[in-house]
């Protein structure tokens, strides 16, 4: 099993969720998050004053998949979350972590069946 953590732009959430549903990924956790990478924040004007926002709003998806679903999951996220044909800075990142175990709280099921 793998834990896929995808950090995407907020407007892309519904499209990514629908793409994951189409390939059979039905369980995910969605978190609001803030951060920056190569964007380094954003400068904006408010009431005639310039200010810099260092942390930009992002959406973090946490998805547990079996190893055979990993490539399909990553491809679906990349294809839908990318802006433009070549992508842009700020489109997001995907992290893949090994997952040793999962436990379903209600009945104690363990392993891939619990994910």
PyMOL CGO cylinders between C-alpha atoms (Angstrom):
from pymol import cmd
from pymol.cgo import CYLINDER

trace = [
    CYLINDER, 0.00, 0.00, 0.00, 1.05, 3.58, -0.63, 0.3, 1, 1, 1, 1, 1, 1,
    CYLINDER, 1.05, 3.58, -0.63, -0.02, 6.92, 0.77, 0.3, 1, 1, 1, 1, 1, 1,
    CYLINDER, -0.02, 6.92, 0.77, -0.30, 9.50, -2.00, 0.3, 1, 1, 1, 1, 1, 1,
    CYLINDER, -0.30, 9.50, -2.00, -0.25, 13.11, -0.83, 0.3, 1, 1, 1, 1, 1, 1,
    CYLINDER, -0.25, 13.11, -0.83, -1.19, 15.51, -3.61, 0.3, 1, 1, 1, 1, 1, 1,
    CYLINDER, -1.19, 15.51, -3.61, -0.99, 19.27, -3.12, 0.3, 1, 1, 1, 1, 1, 1,
    CYLINDER, -0.99, 19.27, -3.12, -3.09, 21.00, -5.78, 0.3, 1, 1, 1, 1, 1, 1,
    CYLINDER, -3.09, 21.00, -5.78, -4.70, 24.34, -6.57, 0.3, 1, 1, 1, 1, 1, 1,
    CYLINDER, -4.70, 24.34, -6.57, -8.17, 24.75, -4.99, 0.3, 1, 1, 1, 1, 1, 1,
    CYLINDER, -8.17, 24.75, -4.99, -10.03, 25.26, -8.30, 0.3, 1, 1, 1, 1, 1, 1,
    CYLINDER, -10.03, 25.26, -8.30, -8.81, 21.84, -9.47, 0.3, 1, 1, 1, 1, 1, 1,
    CYLINDER, -8.81, 21.84, -9.47, -10.35, 19.87, -6.58, 0.3, 1, 1, 1, 1, 1, 1,
    CYLINDER, -10.35, 19.87, -6.58, -13.62, 18.79, -8.23, 0.3, 1, 1, 1, 1, 1, 1,
    CYLINDER, -13.62, 18.79, -8.23, -11.93, 17.83, -11.49, 0.3, 1, 1, 1, 1, 1, 1,
    CYLINDER, -11.93, 17.83, -11.49, -9.29, 15.75, -9.68, 0.3, 1, 1, 1, 1, 1, 1,
    CYLINDER, -9.29, 15.75, -9.68, -11.93, 14.08, -7.50, 0.3, 1, 1, 1, 1, 1, 1,
    CYLINDER, -11.93, 14.08, -7.50, -13.99, 13.16, -10.57, 0.3, 1, 1, 1, 1, 1, 1,
    CYLINDER, -13.99, 13.16, -10.57, -10.92, 11.83, -12.40, 0.3, 1, 1, 1, 1, 1, 1,
    CYLINDER, -10.92, 11.83, -12.40, -10.04, 9.65, -9.41, 0.3, 1, 1, 1, 1, 1, 1,
    CYLINDER, -10.04, 9.65, -9.41, -13.60, 8.36, -9.22, 0.3, 1, 1, 1, 1, 1, 1,
    CYLINDER, -13.60, 8.36, -9.22, -13.47, 7.38, -12.91, 0.3, 1, 1, 1, 1, 1, 1,
    CYLINDER, -13.47, 7.38, -12.91, -10.43, 5.14, -12.32, 0.3, 1, 1, 1, 1, 1, 1,
    CYLINDER, -10.43, 5.14, -12.32, -11.94, 3.54, -9.22, 0.3, 1, 1, 1, 1, 1, 1,
    CYLINDER, -11.94, 3.54, -9.22, -10.32, 5.51, -6.40, 0.3, 1, 1, 1, 1, 1, 1,
    CYLINDER, -10.32, 5.51, -6.40, -13.26, 6.13, -4.10, 0.3, 1, 1, 1, 1, 1, 1,
    CYLINDER, -13.26, 6.13, -4.10, -11.70, 7.10, -0.78, 0.3, 1, 1, 1, 1, 1, 1,
    CYLINDER, -11.70, 7.10, -0.78, -9.70, 10.23, -0.09, 0.3, 1, 1, 1, 1, 1, 1,
    CYLINDER, -9.70, 10.23, -0.09, -9.21, 12.88, 2.55, 0.3, 1, 1, 1, 1, 1, 1,
    CYLINDER, -9.21, 12.88, 2.55, -9.26, 16.56, 1.61, 0.3, 1, 1, 1, 1, 1, 1,
    CYLINDER, -9.26, 16.56, 1.61, -7.48, 19.18, 3.73, 0.3, 1, 1, 1, 1, 1, 1,
    CYLINDER, -7.48, 19.18, 3.73, -7.16, 22.93, 3.32, 0.3, 1, 1, 1, 1, 1, 1,
    CYLINDER, -7.16, 22.93, 3.32, -3.52, 23.92, 3.55, 0.3, 1, 1, 1, 1, 1, 1,
    CYLINDER, -3.52, 23.92, 3.55, -1.24, 26.86, 2.96, 0.3, 1, 1, 1, 1, 1, 1,
    CYLINDER, -1.24, 26.86, 2.96, 2.27, 26.94, 1.64, 0.3, 1, 1, 1, 1, 1, 1,
    CYLINDER, 2.27, 26.94, 1.64, 4.62, 27.95, -1.10, 0.3, 1, 1, 1, 1, 1, 1,
    CYLINDER, 4.62, 27.95, -1.10, 7.33, 26.45, -3.19, 0.3, 1, 1, 1, 1, 1, 1,
    CYLINDER, 7.33, 26.45, -3.19, 8.87, 28.05, -6.23, 0.3, 1, 1, 1, 1, 1, 1,
    CYLINDER, 8.87, 28.05, -6.23, 6.08, 30.66, -6.24, 0.3, 1, 1, 1, 1, 1, 1,
    CYLINDER, 6.08, 30.66, -6.24, 7.52, 32.33, -3.13, 0.3, 1, 1, 1, 1, 1, 1,
    CYLINDER, 7.52, 32.33, -3.13, 4.19, 33.99, -2.34, 0.3, 1, 1, 1, 1, 1, 1,
    CYLINDER, 4.19, 33.99, -2.34, 2.31, 36.68, -4.19, 0.3, 1, 1, 1, 1, 1, 1,
    CYLINDER, 2.31, 36.68, -4.19, 2.26, 40.49, -4.17, 0.3, 1, 1, 1, 1, 1, 1,
    CYLINDER, 2.26, 40.49, -4.17, -1.19, 42.10, -4.33, 0.3, 1, 1, 1, 1, 1, 1,
    CYLINDER, -1.19, 42.10, -4.33, -2.80, 45.51, -3.94, 0.3, 1, 1, 1, 1, 1, 1,
    CYLINDER, -2.80, 45.51, -3.94, -5.47, 46.24, -1.30, 0.3, 1, 1, 1, 1, 1, 1,
    CYLINDER, -5.47, 46.24, -1.30, -6.94, 49.71, -0.95, 0.3, 1, 1, 1, 1, 1, 1,
    CYLINDER, -6.94, 49.71, -0.95, -3.96, 51.25, -2.66, 0.3, 1, 1, 1, 1, 1, 1,
    CYLINDER, -3.96, 51.25, -2.66, -1.38, 49.47, -0.51, 0.3, 1, 1, 1, 1, 1, 1,
    CYLINDER, -1.38, 49.47, -0.51, 0.87, 46.73, -1.75, 0.3, 1, 1, 1, 1, 1, 1,
    CYLINDER, 0.87, 46.73, -1.75, 1.26, 43.68, 0.46, 0.3, 1, 1, 1, 1, 1, 1,
    CYLINDER, 1.26, 43.68, 0.46, 2.90, 40.31, 0.07, 0.3, 1, 1, 1, 1, 1, 1,
    CYLINDER, 2.90, 40.31, 0.07, 1.19, 37.05, 0.89, 0.3, 1, 1, 1, 1, 1, 1,
    CYLINDER, 1.19, 37.05, 0.89, 3.85, 34.47, 1.66, 0.3, 1, 1, 1, 1, 1, 1,
    CYLINDER, 3.85, 34.47, 1.66, 1.53, 31.50, 2.16, 0.3, 1, 1, 1, 1, 1, 1,
    CYLINDER, 1.53, 31.50, 2.16, -0.79, 30.58, -0.70, 0.3, 1, 1, 1, 1, 1, 1,
    CYLINDER, -0.79, 30.58, -0.70, -3.96, 28.53, -0.28, 0.3, 1, 1, 1, 1, 1, 1,
    CYLINDER, -3.96, 28.53, -0.28, -3.69, 24.95, -1.51, 0.3, 1, 1, 1, 1, 1, 1,
    CYLINDER, -3.69, 24.95, -1.51, -5.69, 21.74, -1.21, 0.3, 1, 1, 1, 1, 1, 1,
    CYLINDER, -5.69, 21.74, -1.21, -4.00, 18.62, 0.13, 0.3, 1, 1, 1, 1, 1, 1,
    CYLINDER, -4.00, 18.62, 0.13, -5.40, 15.23, -0.86, 0.3, 1, 1, 1, 1, 1, 1,
    CYLINDER, -5.40, 15.23, -0.86, -4.45, 12.12, 1.08, 0.3, 1, 1, 1, 1, 1, 1,
    CYLINDER, -4.45, 12.12, 1.08, -5.17, 8.93, -0.82, 0.3, 1, 1, 1, 1, 1, 1,
    CYLINDER, -5.17, 8.93, -0.82, -4.32, 5.37, 0.19, 0.3, 1, 1, 1, 1, 1, 1,
    CYLINDER, -4.32, 5.37, 0.19, -3.99, 3.02, -2.77, 0.3, 1, 1, 1, 1, 1, 1,
    CYLINDER, -3.99, 3.02, -2.77, -2.83, -0.51, -3.39, 0.3, 1, 1, 1, 1, 1, 1,
    CYLINDER, -2.83, -0.51, -3.39, 0.41, -0.77, -5.35, 0.3, 1, 1, 1, 1, 1, 1,
    CYLINDER, 0.41, -0.77, -5.35, -1.42, -1.71, -8.57, 0.3, 1, 1, 1, 1, 1, 1,
    CYLINDER, -1.42, -1.71, -8.57, -3.43, 1.57, -8.44, 0.3, 1, 1, 1, 1, 1, 1,
    CYLINDER, -3.43, 1.57, -8.44, -0.43, 3.84, -7.80, 0.3, 1, 1, 1, 1, 1, 1,
    CYLINDER, -0.43, 3.84, -7.80, 0.51, 4.75, -11.38, 0.3, 1, 1, 1, 1, 1, 1,
    CYLINDER, 0.51, 4.75, -11.38, -3.13, 5.23, -12.44, 0.3, 1, 1, 1, 1, 1, 1,
    CYLINDER, -3.13, 5.23, -12.44, -3.73, 7.51, -9.46, 0.3, 1, 1, 1, 1, 1, 1,
    CYLINDER, -3.73, 7.51, -9.46, -0.66, 9.65, -10.13, 0.3, 1, 1, 1, 1, 1, 1,
    CYLINDER, -0.66, 9.65, -10.13, -1.45, 9.90, -13.86, 0.3, 1, 1, 1, 1, 1, 1,
    CYLINDER, -1.45, 9.90, -13.86, -5.06, 10.97, -13.16, 0.3, 1, 1, 1, 1, 1, 1,
    CYLINDER, -5.06, 10.97, -13.16, -3.96, 13.71, -10.75, 0.3, 1, 1, 1, 1, 1, 1,
    CYLINDER, -3.96, 13.71, -10.75, -1.20, 15.02, -13.02, 0.3, 1, 1, 1, 1, 1, 1,
    CYLINDER, -1.20, 15.02, -13.02, -3.39, 15.09, -16.12, 0.3, 1, 1, 1, 1, 1, 1,
    CYLINDER, -3.39, 15.09, -16.12, -6.20, 17.02, -14.44, 0.3, 1, 1, 1, 1, 1, 1,
    CYLINDER, -6.20, 17.02, -14.44, -4.30, 19.26, -11.99, 0.3, 1, 1, 1, 1, 1, 1,
    CYLINDER, -4.30, 19.26, -11.99, -1.83, 20.58, -14.56, 0.3, 1, 1, 1, 1, 1, 1,
    CYLINDER, -1.83, 20.58, -14.56, -2.69, 23.99, -15.99, 0.3, 1, 1, 1, 1, 1, 1,
    CYLINDER, -2.69, 23.99, -15.99, -1.96, 24.27, -19.68, 0.3, 1, 1, 1, 1, 1, 1,
    CYLINDER, -1.96, 24.27, -19.68, -0.21, 21.69, -21.84, 0.3, 1, 1, 1, 1, 1, 1,
    CYLINDER, -0.21, 21.69, -21.84, 3.17, 22.15, -20.14, 0.3, 1, 1, 1, 1, 1, 1,
    CYLINDER, 3.17, 22.15, -20.14, 1.98, 23.06, -16.64, 0.3, 1, 1, 1, 1, 1, 1,
    CYLINDER, 1.98, 23.06, -16.64, 2.93, 26.09, -14.60, 0.3, 1, 1, 1, 1, 1, 1,
    CYLINDER, 2.93, 26.09, -14.60, 4.72, 26.86, -11.37, 0.3, 1, 1, 1, 1, 1, 1,
    CYLINDER, 4.72, 26.86, -11.37, 2.20, 26.44, -8.57, 0.3, 1, 1, 1, 1, 1, 1,
    CYLINDER, 2.20, 26.44, -8.57, 0.29, 23.52, -10.09, 0.3, 1, 1, 1, 1, 1, 1,
    CYLINDER, 0.29, 23.52, -10.09, 1.26, 21.38, -7.11, 0.3, 1, 1, 1, 1, 1, 1,
    CYLINDER, 1.26, 21.38, -7.11, 3.26, 18.35, -6.06, 0.3, 1, 1, 1, 1, 1, 1,
    CYLINDER, 3.26, 18.35, -6.06, 2.64, 14.67, -5.43, 0.3, 1, 1, 1, 1, 1, 1,
    CYLINDER, 2.64, 14.67, -5.43, 4.40, 12.73, -2.69, 0.3, 1, 1, 1, 1, 1, 1,
    CYLINDER, 4.40, 12.73, -2.69, 4.30, 8.93, -2.45, 0.3, 1, 1, 1, 1, 1, 1,
    CYLINDER, 4.30, 8.93, -2.45, 5.02, 7.26, 0.88, 0.3, 1, 1, 1, 1, 1, 1,
    CYLINDER, 5.02, 7.26, 0.88, 5.10, 3.58, 1.84, 0.3, 1, 1, 1, 1, 1, 1,
    CYLINDER, 5.10, 3.58, 1.84, 2.22, 2.61, 4.11, 0.3, 1, 1, 1, 1, 1, 1,
    CYLINDER, 2.22, 2.61, 4.11, 2.86, -0.27, 6.50, 0.3, 1, 1, 1, 1, 1, 1,
    CYLINDER, 2.86, -0.27, 6.50, -0.67, -0.84, 7.77, 0.3, 1, 1, 1, 1, 1, 1,
    CYLINDER, -0.67, -0.84, 7.77, -4.21, 0.50, 7.90, 0.3, 1, 1, 1, 1, 1, 1,
    CYLINDER, -4.21, 0.50, 7.90, -6.81, -0.28, 10.54, 0.3, 1, 1, 1, 1, 1, 1,
    CYLINDER, -6.81, -0.28, 10.54, -10.55, 0.24, 10.15, 0.3, 1, 1, 1, 1, 1, 1,
    CYLINDER, -10.55, 0.24, 10.15, -11.77, 1.53, 13.50, 0.3, 1, 1, 1, 1, 1, 1,
    CYLINDER, -11.77, 1.53, 13.50, -15.32, 0.16, 13.47, 0.3, 1, 1, 1, 1, 1, 1,
    CYLINDER, -15.32, 0.16, 13.47, -14.50, -3.54, 13.04, 0.3, 1, 1, 1, 1, 1, 1,
    CYLINDER, -14.50, -3.54, 13.04, -10.70, -3.73, 13.37, 0.3, 1, 1, 1, 1, 1, 1,
    CYLINDER, -10.70, -3.73, 13.37, -10.06, -4.83, 9.78, 0.3, 1, 1, 1, 1, 1, 1,
    CYLINDER, -10.06, -4.83, 9.78, -6.37, -4.46, 8.93, 0.3, 1, 1, 1, 1, 1, 1,
    CYLINDER, -6.37, -4.46, 8.93, -4.31, -4.17, 5.79, 0.3, 1, 1, 1, 1, 1, 1,
    CYLINDER, -4.31, -4.17, 5.79, -5.39, -3.34, 2.25, 0.3, 1, 1, 1, 1, 1, 1,
    CYLINDER, -5.39, -3.34, 2.25, -9.03, -4.21, 2.99, 0.3, 1, 1, 1, 1, 1, 1,
    CYLINDER, -9.03, -4.21, 2.99, -9.12, -1.38, 5.57, 0.3, 1, 1, 1, 1, 1, 1,
    CYLINDER, -9.12, -1.38, 5.57, -7.69, 1.19, 3.20, 0.3, 1, 1, 1, 1, 1, 1,
]
cmd.load_cgo(trace, "trace")
